[in-house]
Amino acid sequence: MVTRTRILEIATEQFSRYGVRAVTMEDIARQGGISKKTIYLEFADKKVLVKEAFEVLLEEDRKKLQAVLGKEDGVIEHLVRSSRVVRERLQQINPVVFMEVQRYFPEAWRMFEEYKVQVIMEDLVNVIEKGKALGYFRPEIDSQILAKVRINQITSTFDPENISRQDYNPAEEQMVMLDHFLHGIFTEKGRAAYTAQQAIED
């Protein structure tokens, strides 16, 4: 079990840094000080390893995103900290990873698509509804539609045309889009609370 966990840790770090296709099973074995045979005892092939490494990343983010929502009213804290999770993940991962996983590892990408619907969409709808009830968001907005808008903003990160741009900075662009999104749905109460919470977090 320790060996399997260590292989996943190395694979996740190497894939995030260099891209999925550039990192070989030999590279991972060398980093871990183990034989390639040992890796194949734990993972049938690279596709399985990529899928499980991607699952590790998604689970980490799921736990971070859901950690705050149950605390007190949670809405503003959740917004500030979830934006930090997105920013940190995008800063840690090579943008080419998204393009490679979509193109060459469809099972792993399907897992992200399910995560997008089952975790991100549900989370966004819950936060928006709770924010409306607490007076942070405009009461007339449609939570389902706005959640889809935000998801579309997030998934624009994975557009191959964006990834291939020389000036592309996914973390920075996501923060700008999030800022515009939030200020479009905030009430004055929500805007004031968000500004105050950002000052605390910074």
N, CA, C and O of each residue as an XYZ file, in Angstrom:
808
protein
N       0.835     -1.215      0.000
C       0.000      0.000      0.000
C       0.864      1.257      0.000
O       0.560      2.235     -0.684
N       1.963      1.215      0.790
C       2.867      2.357      0.845
C       3.476      2.605     -0.531
O       3.570      3.744     -0.988
N       3.891      1.511     -1.189
C       4.489      1.632     -2.520
C       3.498      2.242     -3.505
O       3.857      3.127     -4.283
N       2.257      1.772     -3.473
C       1.229      2.275     -4.388
C       0.989      3.768     -4.162
O       0.905      4.547     -5.112
N       0.881      4.147     -2.904
C       0.665      5.556     -2.565
C       1.827      6.416     -3.036
O       1.624      7.504     -3.576
N       3.046      5.924     -2.831
C       4.234      6.668     -3.243
C       4.292      6.819     -4.769
O       4.641      7.885     -5.277
N       3.952      5.762     -5.488
C       3.930      5.838     -6.958
C       2.939      6.899     -7.416
O       3.234      7.690     -8.312
N       1.769      6.913     -6.800
C       0.754      7.912     -7.156
C       1.228      9.332     -6.851
O       0.989     10.252     -7.634
N       1.894      9.505     -5.720
C       2.419     10.830     -5.366
C       3.419     11.314     -6.415
O       3.356     12.459     -6.863
N       4.337     10.435     -6.799
C       5.352     10.797     -7.791
C       4.699     11.070     -9.142
O       5.005     12.070     -9.792
N       3.803     10.185     -9.563
C       3.142     10.342    -10.856
C       2.355     11.645    -10.913
O       2.421     12.366    -11.909
N       1.619     11.950     -9.863
C       0.818     13.173     -9.819
C       1.706     14.410     -9.933
O       1.393     15.343    -10.672
N       2.812     14.408     -9.197
C       3.735     15.553     -9.223
C       4.407     15.693    -10.587
O       4.510     16.799    -11.117
N       4.861     14.584    -11.153
C       5.564     14.616    -12.434
C       4.624     14.978    -13.583
O       4.974     15.786    -14.443
N       3.429     14.378    -13.598
C       2.453     14.709    -14.648
C       2.085     16.193    -14.578
O       2.004     16.865    -15.606
N       1.863     16.698    -13.370
C       1.471     18.100    -13.196
C       2.560     19.046    -13.686
O       2.265     20.094    -14.261
N       3.811     18.677    -13.461
C       4.918     19.562    -13.808
C       5.277     19.510    -15.294
O       5.483     20.545    -15.927
N       5.350     18.292    -15.844
C       5.904     18.134    -17.191
C       4.885     17.770    -18.269
O       5.195     17.824    -19.459
N       3.671     17.400    -17.857
C       2.698     16.899    -18.822
C       2.653     15.384    -18.774
O       3.607     14.739    -18.340
N       1.552     14.823    -19.217
C       1.332     13.385    -19.086
C       2.168     12.590    -20.081
O       2.721     11.548    -19.727
N       2.264     13.058    -21.298
C       2.960     12.292    -22.331
C       4.476     12.339    -22.166
O       5.171     11.395    -22.541
N       4.983     13.419    -21.615
C       6.435     13.558    -21.482
C       7.019     12.660    -20.395
O       8.203     12.325    -20.435
N       6.194     12.271    -19.428
C       6.671     11.461    -18.302
C       6.422      9.980    -18.594
O       5.291      9.570    -18.851
N       7.478      9.197    -18.550
C       7.366      7.757    -18.826
C       7.291      6.966    -17.525
O       7.542      7.494    -16.441
N       6.944      5.704    -17.655
C       6.935      4.816    -16.489
C       8.361      4.671    -15.937
O       8.553      4.533    -14.728
N       9.344      4.702    -16.821
C      10.740      4.639    -16.394
C      11.104      5.851    -15.535
O      11.811      5.726    -14.535
N      10.607      7.036    -15.942
C      10.862      8.256    -15.167
C      10.306      8.128    -13.750
O      10.963      8.496    -12.776
N       9.100      7.607    -13.652
C       8.448      7.469    -12.343
C       9.187      6.442    -11.491
O       9.386      6.650    -10.294
N       9.588      5.340    -12.104
C      10.345      4.310    -11.383
C      11.655      4.884    -10.850
O      12.032      4.632     -9.706
N      12.343      5.655    -11.688
C      13.625      6.241    -11.289
C      13.441      7.229    -10.135
O      14.229      7.243     -9.190
N      12.394      8.053    -10.221
C      12.112      9.017     -9.154
C      11.822      8.313     -7.832
O      12.188      8.803     -6.764
N      11.166      7.171     -7.915
C      10.789      6.448     -6.699
C      11.824      5.462     -6.210
O      11.665      4.861     -5.147
N      12.891      5.292     -6.986
C      13.922      4.325     -6.598
C      13.409      2.900     -6.609
O      13.809      2.075     -5.787
N      12.512      2.615     -7.554
C      11.942      1.276     -7.676
C      12.067      0.811     -9.122
O      12.460      1.585     -9.995
N      11.737     -0.438     -9.370
C      11.792     -0.943    -10.741
C      10.475     -0.654    -11.457
O       9.434     -0.465    -10.829
N      10.550     -0.625    -12.772
C       9.331     -0.427    -13.567
C       8.362     -1.583    -13.326
O       7.144     -1.406    -13.347
N       8.926     -2.770    -13.097
C       8.090     -3.949    -12.831
C       7.208     -3.724    -11.600
O       6.053     -4.148    -11.565
N       7.767     -3.058    -10.600
C       7.006     -2.779     -9.378
C       5.790     -1.914     -9.689
O       4.706     -2.128     -9.146
N       5.985     -0.934    -10.571
C       4.859     -0.079    -10.952
C       3.767     -0.904    -11.622
O       2.582     -0.732    -11.334
N       4.173     -1.798    -12.517
C       3.193     -2.602    -13.250
C       2.491     -3.638    -12.362
O       1.431     -4.150    -12.719
N       3.083     -3.940    -11.216
C       2.390     -4.803    -10.256
C       1.218     -4.072     -9.602
O       0.241     -4.684     -9.171
N       1.343     -2.744     -9.542
C       0.303     -1.925     -8.913
C      -0.680     -1.328     -9.920
O      -1.860     -1.147     -9.620
N      -0.177     -1.025    -11.120
C      -0.995     -0.373    -12.152
C      -0.800     -1.110    -13.478
O       0.327     -1.272    -13.947
N      -1.895     -1.549    -14.070
C      -1.812     -2.387    -15.273
C      -1.069     -1.709    -16.413
O      -0.317     -2.361    -17.137
N      -1.273     -0.389    -16.581
C      -0.590      0.351    -17.642
C      -0.635      1.844    -17.310
O      -1.153      2.246    -16.268
N      -0.094      2.643    -18.198
C      -0.012      4.086    -17.940
C      -1.395      4.718    -17.896
O      -1.616      5.649    -17.122
N      -2.329      4.236    -18.705
C      -3.676      4.802    -18.693
C      -4.316      4.674    -17.317
O      -4.980      5.597    -16.846
N      -4.113      3.534    -16.682
C      -4.659      3.315    -15.334
C      -3.990      4.262    -14.345
O      -4.653      4.842    -13.485
N      -2.674      4.414    -14.471
C      -1.942      5.300    -13.562
C      -2.378      6.761    -13.742
O      -2.561      7.478    -12.758
N      -2.541      7.194    -14.972
C      -3.001      8.561    -15.235
C      -4.384      8.775    -14.634
O      -4.635      9.799    -13.998
N      -5.272      7.822    -14.831
C      -6.642      7.934    -14.315
C      -6.628      8.066    -12.788
O      -7.331      8.904    -12.224
N      -5.820      7.231    -12.129
C      -5.804      7.270    -10.666
C      -5.103      8.526    -10.139
O      -5.490      9.069     -9.105
N      -4.070      8.984    -10.854
C      -3.393     10.214    -10.453
C      -4.349     11.406    -10.588
O      -4.390     12.282     -9.724
N      -5.106     11.426    -11.669
C      -6.083     12.481    -11.897
C      -7.165     12.432    -10.823
O      -7.649     13.468    -10.367
N      -7.533     11.234    -10.430
C      -8.536     11.053     -9.378
C      -8.038     11.627     -8.050
O      -8.815     12.208     -7.292
N      -6.747     11.466     -7.772
C      -6.148     12.022     -6.558
C      -6.302     13.541     -6.537
O      -6.689     14.121     -5.523
N      -5.990     14.186     -7.684
C      -6.109     15.639     -7.769
C      -7.554     16.094     -7.560
O      -7.810     17.052     -6.831
N      -8.483     15.407     -8.197
C      -9.893     15.786     -8.073
C     -10.393     15.624     -6.647
O     -11.152     16.456     -6.151
N      -9.968     14.556     -5.987
C     -10.405     14.312     -4.613
C      -9.828     15.368     -3.669
O     -10.515     15.833     -2.759
N      -8.572     15.742     -3.885
C      -7.969     16.803     -3.071
C      -8.774     18.097     -3.190
O      -9.081     18.748     -2.191
N      -9.110     18.453     -4.428
C      -9.847     19.695     -4.652
C     -11.274     19.608     -4.114
O     -11.801     20.589     -3.589
N     -11.899     18.439     -4.244
C     -13.261     18.267     -3.729
C     -13.287     18.516     -2.227
O     -14.179     19.205     -1.732
N     -12.323     17.967     -1.499
C     -12.278     18.134     -0.045
C     -12.051     19.594      0.332
O     -12.667     20.107      1.267
N     -11.164     20.256     -0.401
C     -10.895     21.662     -0.123
C     -12.125     22.526     -0.395
O     -12.449     23.426      0.380
N     -12.804     22.241     -1.509
C     -13.958     23.058     -1.885
C     -15.130     22.892     -0.926
O     -15.912     23.822     -0.733
N     -15.255     21.713     -0.325
C     -16.401     21.456      0.542
C     -16.101     21.712      2.020
O     -16.995     21.620      2.862
N     -14.845     22.031      2.333
C     -14.440     22.155      3.734
C     -15.100     23.322      4.452
O     -15.298     23.267      5.666
N     -15.445     24.383      3.716
C     -15.912     25.605      4.363
C     -17.419     25.768      4.354
O     -17.965     26.453      5.219
N     -18.100     25.165      3.410
C     -19.515     25.461      3.194
C     -20.367     25.197      4.423
O     -21.363     25.889      4.635
N     -20.006     24.224      5.232
C     -20.819     23.897      6.409
C     -20.537     24.762      7.616
O     -21.216     24.628      8.634
N     -19.549     25.652      7.537
C     -19.168     26.464      8.689
C     -19.931     27.790      8.680
O     -19.920     28.516      7.687
N     -20.588     28.093      9.792
C     -21.363     29.318      9.935
C     -22.226     29.513      8.678
O     -22.867     28.563      8.229
N     -22.255     30.737      8.098
C     -23.026     30.855      6.867
C     -22.189     30.364      5.688
O     -22.743     29.897      4.693
N     -20.856     30.464      5.786
C     -19.972     29.776      4.844
C     -19.869     30.347      3.446
O     -18.903     30.043      2.746
N     -20.816     31.159      3.003
C     -20.890     31.539      1.594
C     -19.688     32.368      1.160
O     -19.003     32.009      0.203
N     -19.430     33.459      1.844
C     -18.349     34.349      1.435
C     -16.992     33.679      1.624
O     -16.120     33.774      0.761
N     -16.819     33.001      2.759
C     -15.563     32.273      2.989
C     -15.341     31.241      1.889
O     -14.228     31.052      1.398
N     -16.428     30.584      1.520
C     -16.351     29.555      0.478
C     -15.901     30.153     -0.850
O     -15.069     29.576     -1.549
N     -16.452     31.304     -1.190
C     -16.099     31.954     -2.455
C     -14.624     32.338     -2.486
O     -13.930     32.088     -3.471
N     -14.156     32.942     -1.410
C     -12.763     33.388     -1.360
C     -11.819     32.194     -1.387
O     -10.825     32.192     -2.113
N     -12.137     31.181     -0.593
C     -11.217     30.042     -0.498
C     -11.304     29.125     -1.710
O     -10.305     28.523     -2.105
N     -12.495     29.013     -2.305
C     -12.598     28.189     -3.514
C     -11.851     28.843     -4.672
O     -11.271     28.153     -5.510
N     -11.865     30.184     -4.716
C     -11.097     30.865     -5.760
C      -9.611     30.624     -5.547
O      -8.848     30.535     -6.509
N      -9.197     30.518     -4.283
C      -7.793     30.227     -3.995
C      -7.431     28.810     -4.429
O      -6.346     28.575     -4.960
N      -8.348     27.862     -4.199
C      -8.106     26.466     -4.622
C      -7.892     26.403     -6.130
O      -6.959     25.761     -6.612
N      -8.779     27.085     -6.872
C      -8.663     27.094     -8.334
C      -7.347     27.728     -8.761
O      -6.647     27.199     -9.625
N      -7.014     28.860     -8.156
C      -5.786     29.564     -8.526
C      -4.553     28.706     -8.240
O      -3.650     28.602     -9.070
N      -4.529     28.093     -7.055
C      -3.373     27.266     -6.686
C      -3.235     26.059     -7.611
O      -2.128     25.700     -8.014
N      -4.359     25.438     -7.941
C      -4.299     24.261     -8.819
C      -3.781     24.653    -10.199
O      -2.954     23.949    -10.778
N      -4.261     25.762    -10.720
C      -3.831     26.199    -12.043
C      -2.370     26.650    -12.058
O      -1.692     26.553    -13.081
N      -1.896     27.141    -10.916
C      -0.490     27.533    -10.829
C       0.421     26.310    -10.716
O       1.580     26.348    -11.129
N      -0.112     25.235    -10.157
C       0.691     24.036     -9.918
C       0.768     23.106    -11.123
O       1.673     22.276    -11.208
N      -0.161     23.237    -12.041
C      -0.269     22.243    -13.103
C       0.051     22.862    -14.463
O      -0.393     23.967    -14.777
N       0.815     22.145    -15.247
C       1.163     22.581    -16.599
C      -0.108     22.559    -17.460
O      -0.773     21.526    -17.536
N      -0.459     23.678    -18.108
C      -1.706     23.712    -18.895
C      -1.804     22.619    -19.955
O      -2.906     22.202    -20.312
N      -0.661     22.152    -20.460
C      -0.692     21.123    -21.503
C      -1.302     19.819    -20.993
O      -1.781     19.004    -21.782
N      -1.283     19.622    -19.666
C      -1.861     18.403    -19.077
C      -3.334     18.268    -19.458
O      -3.795     17.179    -19.799
N      -4.067     19.378    -19.398
C      -5.497     19.336    -19.698
C      -5.742     18.889    -21.140
O      -6.618     18.068    -21.411
N      -4.959     19.439    -22.043
C      -5.112     19.091    -23.449
C      -4.759     17.623    -23.694
O      -5.450     16.931    -24.442
N      -3.682     17.153    -23.062
C      -3.244     15.768    -23.258
C      -4.242     14.769    -22.689
O      -4.531     13.747    -23.311
N      -4.767     15.067    -21.506
C      -5.727     14.139    -20.895
C      -7.001     14.067    -21.735
O      -7.540     12.981    -21.949
N      -7.486     15.221    -22.215
C      -8.673     15.211    -23.085
C      -8.451     14.356    -24.325
O      -9.319     13.577    -24.718
N      -7.283     14.507    -24.936
C      -7.024     13.889    -26.232
C      -6.615     12.425    -26.138
O      -7.038     11.608    -26.955
N      -5.789     12.087    -25.141
C      -5.169     10.757    -25.127
C      -5.636      9.850    -23.985
O      -5.389      8.644    -24.011
N      -6.306     10.423    -22.989
C      -6.727      9.613    -21.835
C      -8.204      9.892    -21.532
O      -8.531     10.483    -20.503
N      -9.092      9.461    -22.437
C     -10.518      9.802    -22.321
C     -11.186      9.302    -21.046
O     -12.118      9.938    -20.554
N     -10.729      8.176    -20.502
C     -11.351      7.678    -19.262
C     -11.089      8.638    -18.109
O     -11.976      8.917    -17.302
N      -9.857      9.139    -18.044
C      -9.527     10.105    -16.994
C     -10.320     11.392    -17.196
O     -10.798     11.988    -16.230
N     -10.459     11.820    -18.448
C     -11.201     13.052    -18.721
C     -12.683     12.885    -18.408
O     -13.326     13.817    -17.924
N     -13.227     11.703    -18.682
C     -14.627     11.436    -18.365
C     -14.873     11.605    -16.859
O     -15.932     12.067    -16.434
N     -13.878     11.223    -16.079
C     -13.974     11.367    -14.635
C     -14.101     12.841    -14.245
O     -14.858     13.191    -13.340
N     -13.345     13.701    -14.944
C     -13.460     15.137    -14.686
C     -14.839     15.648    -15.077
O     -15.424     16.464    -14.366
N     -15.364     15.169    -16.213
C     -16.691     15.616    -16.655
C     -17.749     15.237    -15.618
O     -18.673     16.008    -15.357
N     -17.610     14.047    -15.029
C     -18.547     13.618    -13.987
C     -18.375     14.482    -12.733
O     -19.354     14.869    -12.095
N     -17.138     14.773    -12.396
C     -16.824     15.624    -11.243
C     -17.442     17.011    -11.437
O     -17.972     17.609    -10.501
N     -17.361     17.497    -12.653
C     -17.893     18.825    -12.981
C     -19.391     18.891    -12.700
O     -19.886     19.887    -12.174
N     -20.106     17.827    -13.052
C     -21.556     17.807    -12.865
C     -21.923     17.474    -11.420
O     -22.777     18.130    -10.824
N     -21.271     16.448    -10.861
C     -21.678     15.924     -9.556
C     -21.141     16.737     -8.381
O     -21.764     16.772     -7.320
N     -20.005     17.382     -8.554
C     -19.395     18.118     -7.440
C     -19.448     19.627     -7.676
O     -20.023     20.360     -6.872
N     -18.850     20.094     -8.777
C     -18.752     21.543     -8.985
C     -20.133     22.168     -9.186
O     -20.455     23.182     -8.566
N     -20.943     21.563    -10.051
C     -22.266     22.117    -10.334
C     -23.130     22.133     -9.071
O     -23.750     23.146     -8.749
N     -23.165     21.032     -8.376
C     -23.972     20.947     -7.150
C     -23.481     21.951     -6.113
O     -24.280     22.611     -5.448
N     -22.164     22.060     -5.983
C     -21.576     22.986     -5.026
C     -21.948     24.429     -5.358
O     -22.339     25.193     -4.475
N     -21.827     24.796     -6.623
C     -22.141     26.165     -7.040
C     -23.606     26.506     -6.816
O     -23.929     27.582     -6.313
N     -24.491     25.591     -7.189
C     -25.925     25.838     -6.994
C     -26.222     26.034     -5.511
O     -26.954     26.950     -5.137
N     -25.650     25.166     -4.661
C     -25.874     25.280     -3.214
C     -25.378     26.614     -2.663
O     -26.058     27.259     -1.864
N     -24.176     27.023     -3.101
C     -23.607     28.277     -2.614
C     -24.449     29.466     -3.074
O     -24.718     30.380     -2.294
N     -24.863     29.452     -4.338
C     -25.669     30.564     -4.856
C     -27.019     30.643     -4.149
O     -27.466     31.730     -3.785
N     -27.665     29.504     -3.954
C     -28.953     29.485     -3.255
C     -28.807     29.988     -1.822
O     -29.619     30.778     -1.340
N     -27.758     29.517     -1.152
C     -27.536     29.946      0.226
C     -27.239     31.446      0.274
O     -27.704     32.155      1.167
N     -26.454     31.917     -0.704
C     -26.130     33.340     -0.766
C     -27.347     34.211     -1.023
O     -27.460     35.311     -0.483
N     -28.262     33.710     -1.856
C     -29.505     34.442     -2.102
C     -30.328     34.537     -0.819
O     -30.865     35.595     -0.493
N     -30.419     33.425     -0.100
C     -31.207     33.401      1.138
C     -30.635     34.343      2.191
O     -31.377     34.910      2.993
N     -29.316     34.506      2.186
C     -28.660     35.368      3.181
C     -28.523     36.811      2.722
O     -28.008     37.656      3.454
N     -28.988     37.092      1.502
C     -28.944     38.461      1.014
C     -27.639     38.883      0.375
O     -27.428     40.069      0.122
N     -26.754     37.926      0.109
C     -25.470     38.252     -0.527
C     -25.582     38.345     -2.052
O     -24.842     39.093     -2.691
N     -26.517     37.575     -2.629
C     -26.689     37.553     -4.077
C     -28.068     38.077     -4.450
O     -29.015     37.976     -3.671
N     -28.168     38.634     -5.642
C     -29.434     39.168     -6.118
C     -30.498     38.069     -6.125
O     -30.253     36.987     -6.657
N     -31.668     38.323     -5.548
C     -32.678     37.273     -5.374
C     -33.277     36.755     -6.673
O     -33.791     35.637     -6.712
N     -33.217     37.564     -7.754
C     -33.888     37.164     -8.995
C     -33.044     36.257     -9.883
O     -33.553     35.748    -10.881
N     -31.766     36.037     -9.555
C     -30.911     35.251    -10.454
C     -31.284     33.770    -10.419
O     -31.751     33.261     -9.401
N     -31.075     33.097    -11.526
C     -31.348     31.664    -11.657
C     -30.072     30.908    -11.292
O     -29.071     30.992    -12.003
N     -30.109     30.173    -10.187
C     -28.911     29.499     -9.676
C     -28.356     28.465    -10.649
O     -27.142     28.344    -10.808
N     -29.247     27.723    -11.297
C     -28.806     26.692    -12.237
C     -28.074     27.312    -13.429
O     -27.001     26.851    -13.820
N     -28.663     28.352    -13.993
C     -28.051     28.997    -15.162
C     -26.718     29.635    -14.788
O     -25.735     29.486    -15.514
N     -26.675     30.344    -13.660
C     -25.436     31.006    -13.254
C     -24.343     29.999    -12.925
O     -23.168     30.252    -13.189
N     -24.720     28.856    -12.349
C     -23.726     27.805    -12.072
C     -23.134     27.287    -13.379
O     -21.932     27.037    -13.466
N     -23.993     27.127    -14.407
C     -23.497     26.671    -15.712
C     -22.565     27.700    -16.342
O     -21.562     27.345    -16.961
N     -22.906     28.981    -16.179
C     -22.050     30.048    -16.705
C     -20.660     29.968    -16.069
O     -19.644     30.064    -16.758
N     -20.630     29.791    -14.754
C     -19.348     29.726    -14.051
C     -18.555     28.485    -14.468
O     -17.337     28.554    -14.632
N     -19.238     27.358    -14.640
C     -18.543     26.142    -15.082
C     -17.952     26.342    -16.473
O     -16.837     25.896    -16.746
N     -18.692     27.009    -17.348
C     -18.171     27.292    -18.687
C     -16.923     28.178    -18.621
O     -15.997     28.022    -19.417
N     -16.912     29.096    -17.677
C     -15.721     29.929    -17.487
C     -14.537     29.064    -17.052
O     -13.427     29.212    -17.564
N     -14.785     28.166    -16.109
C     -13.713     27.304    -15.609
C     -13.176     26.399    -16.709
O     -11.964     26.245    -16.860
N     -14.088     25.798    -17.478
C     -13.651     24.838    -18.499
C     -13.003     25.508    -19.703
O     -12.392     24.831    -20.529
N     -13.129     26.832    -19.816
C     -12.410     27.532    -20.890
C     -10.902     27.384    -20.700
O     -10.130     27.555    -21.644
N     -10.487     27.066    -19.469
C      -9.073     26.817    -19.176
C      -8.523     25.690    -20.036
O      -7.344     25.683    -20.389
N      -9.394     24.730    -20.371
C      -8.935     23.524    -21.059
C      -9.070     23.605    -22.579
O      -8.813     22.624    -23.277
N      -9.464     24.752    -23.088
C      -9.604     24.937    -24.521
C      -8.218     24.911    -25.178
O      -7.364     25.727    -24.833
N      -7.982     23.983    -26.121
C      -6.657     23.893    -26.767
C      -6.181     25.204    -27.370
O      -4.981     25.479    -27.381
N      -7.117     26.031    -27.879
C      -6.719     27.310    -28.458
C      -6.130     28.245    -27.404
O      -5.192     28.991    -27.683
N      -6.683     28.201    -26.200
C      -6.126     29.009    -25.114
C      -4.765     28.479    -24.686
O      -3.819     29.243    -24.493
N      -4.680     27.150    -24.539
C      -3.448     26.527    -24.058
C      -2.275     26.815    -24.991
O      -1.139     26.964    -24.543
N      -2.560     26.892    -26.295
C      -1.480     27.091    -27.269
C      -1.008     28.544    -27.361
O      -0.006     28.832    -28.017
N      -1.729     29.461    -26.705
C      -1.328     30.869    -26.744
C      -0.073     31.104    -25.912
O       0.056     30.575    -24.807
N       0.850     31.899    -26.446
C       2.100     32.189    -25.744
C       1.863     32.994    -24.463
O       2.566     32.820    -23.467
N       0.863     33.877    -24.506
C       0.613     34.765    -23.364
C      -0.393     34.194    -22.376
O      -0.868     34.912    -21.497
N      -0.723     32.910    -22.507
C      -1.809     32.346    -21.701
C      -1.380     32.144    -20.252
O      -0.388     31.472    -19.970
N      -2.146     32.739    -19.342
C      -1.931     32.571    -17.908
C      -3.266     32.131    -17.309
O      -4.082     32.973    -16.932
N      -3.498     30.810    -17.216
C      -4.828     30.322    -16.797
C      -5.255     30.801    -15.421
O      -6.427     31.121    -15.219
N      -4.325     30.859    -14.465
C      -4.693     31.287    -13.112
C      -5.161     32.730    -13.117
O      -6.182     33.057    -12.511
N      -4.423     33.594    -13.795
C      -4.786     35.017    -13.837
C      -6.116     35.228    -14.554
O      -6.957     35.994    -14.084
N      -6.314     34.554    -15.690
C      -7.554     34.735    -16.443
C      -8.764     34.227    -15.665
O      -9.840     34.821    -15.726
N      -8.585     33.122    -14.930
C      -9.694     32.609    -14.128
C     -10.068     33.579    -13.006
O     -11.249     33.740    -12.699
N      -9.087     34.217    -12.399
C      -9.377     35.159    -11.327
C     -10.125     36.381    -11.848
O     -11.018     36.900    -11.179
N      -9.756     36.843    -13.049
C     -10.462     37.988    -13.653
C     -11.911     37.609    -13.955
O     -12.831     38.372    -13.660
N     -12.115     36.414    -14.551
C     -13.477     35.974    -14.876
C     -14.315     35.785    -13.616
O     -15.495     36.136    -13.590
N     -13.699     35.228    -12.569
C     -14.432     35.033    -11.316
C     -14.848     36.377    -10.724
O     -15.969     36.525    -10.239
N     -13.944     37.353    -10.765
C     -14.254     38.672    -10.224
C     -15.456     39.288    -10.940
O     -16.353     39.834    -10.299
N     -15.469     39.197    -12.271
C     -16.598     39.731    -13.042
C     -17.884     38.958    -12.746
O     -18.959     39.546    -12.632
N     -17.762     37.646    -12.625
C     -18.927     36.812    -12.332
C     -19.550     37.215    -11.001
O     -20.756     37.448    -10.919
N     -18.726     37.295     -9.963
C     -19.245     37.585     -8.628
C     -19.853     38.977     -8.533
O     -20.920     39.149     -7.943
N     -19.184     39.969     -9.107
C     -19.716     41.330     -9.001
C     -20.982     41.517     -9.842
O     -21.702     42.505     -9.693
N     -21.235     40.558    -10.721
C     -22.487     40.583    -11.466
C     -23.668     40.035    -10.687
O     -24.818     40.321    -11.019
N     -23.392     39.239     -9.639
C     -24.489     38.633     -8.878
C     -24.587     39.153     -7.437
O     -25.586     38.905     -6.761
N     -23.575     39.861     -6.968
C     -23.589     40.384     -5.604
C     -24.662     41.449     -5.396
O     -24.979     42.217     -6.304
N     -25.214     41.482     -4.182
C     -25.921     42.654     -3.666
C     -24.848     43.530     -3.013
O     -23.686     43.129     -2.938
N     -25.221     44.701     -2.547
C     -24.242     45.552     -1.847
C     -23.720     44.850     -0.590
O     -22.544     44.962     -0.244
N     -24.613     44.129      0.080
C     -24.213     43.385      1.278
C     -23.168     42.329      0.923
O     -22.166     42.173      1.622
N     -23.411     41.610     -0.164
C     -22.478     40.574     -0.590
C     -21.137     41.146     -0.989
O     -20.090     40.594     -0.650
N     -21.170     42.274     -1.722
C     -19.926     42.901     -2.182
C     -19.089     43.360     -0.984
O     -17.872     43.179     -0.966
N     -19.739     43.943     -0.003
C     -19.020     44.421      1.187
C     -18.426     43.247      1.969
O     -17.287     43.316      2.429
N     -19.201     42.175      2.116
C     -18.717     41.009      2.862
C     -17.551     40.334      2.145
O     -16.594     39.883      2.773
N     -17.651     40.275      0.816
C     -16.593     39.653      0.012
C     -15.298     40.455      0.106
O     -14.222     39.876      0.257
N     -15.391     41.774      0.017
C     -14.216     42.641      0.113
C     -13.556     42.490      1.484
O     -12.332     42.426      1.595
N     -14.391     42.433      2.527
C     -13.872     42.290      3.893
C     -13.174     40.939      4.076
O     -12.113     40.859      4.696
N     -13.783     39.875      3.529
C     -13.201     38.540      3.680
C     -11.884     38.418      2.897
O     -10.942     37.776      3.362
N     -11.822     39.030      1.715
C     -10.579     39.029      0.944
C      -9.448     39.688      1.724
O      -8.309     39.222      1.695
N      -9.771     40.776      2.421
C      -8.761     41.487      3.214
C      -8.247     40.599      4.357
O      -7.062     40.625      4.688
N      -9.157     39.814      4.954
C      -8.761     38.898      6.039
C      -7.872     37.800      5.497
O      -6.840     37.476      6.084
N      -8.280     37.221      4.361
C      -7.539     36.090      3.777
C      -6.161     36.520      3.270
O      -5.192     35.767      3.369
N      -6.085     37.739      2.725
C      -4.802     38.245      2.221
C      -3.873     38.611      3.359
O      -2.749     39.054      3.121
